[in-house]
Amino acid sequence: MSKLFPDDYIDSVYFVDFEKLYIDGFRLLEFDIDNTLVAHGAPADDRAKALFSKIKKIGFKVYFLSNNKEERVRTFCEDVDGNGYIYKAGKPDKKAYIRAAELADVSLDETIFFGDQIFTDIWGANRAGIRSCMTKPLKKWHEEPQIILKRFLEAVVLFFYRIVRKKRKWPVPLIKED
């Protein structure tokens, strides 16, 4: 079950101390889009554009990994000036996570992934051997039916995650929200 546990669990990517992540040695940020950065299917808004402007100024490379179609992922990536994207990524398969790091010429140890779903985003990042950070979904219960069903299973995994984390004090949180 530990492959399903995120390394970090945060409210939102919009409150992460990205400067600290850069100081800690991370160079590539991989992101899911829908319900992690914007509501499902929504375009990049001013908040997302400002976040990625800040992230790029710090010095990060940014890749978007999505199981969505190319037009959706490409458009979002272009709108926030990302370095690249992988559409129809096949998450939780680890290949896309590793491929993005290769394309960015960054090691897996210098990579962190942000996503809102355990059974695709987090499981895939953990299988790839990169740091996984789960965000609370922006619009929970306003999703496709299959995702809503998975949210119930995620609640069970998160219940055990909280128990293990409290008992073992593991993992040491890397992400400190402002």
CORHUBEL-V320078 format. One line per field, one symbol per residue. phi: phi as a letter, one per 20 degrees, with the letter a starting at -180 (. if undefined). psi: psi as a letter, one per 40 degrees, with the letter a starting at -180 (. if undefined). Layout:
BEGIN
phi=???
psi=???
END
This chain:
BEGIN
phi=.ffefffcccfaffcfefgfffffofccddcfdfmddbggnfffefffffffffffffpfeccddbeffggfffffgffdmferbcelfmgegfgffffffffelcfffddcddbdcffcffgfffffndfdcedfffcfmdcfgfffffffffgfffffgffffffelcfffeedef
psi=ddeehidihidieeeigddddddeeiehhhiicheddiiheiihidddddddddddddeiihihhieiiddddddddddefidiihifefhehedddddddddefiideeiihhiehdecdddddddefihhhhihidgiefiidddddddddddddddddddddddefiihhdhhi.
END
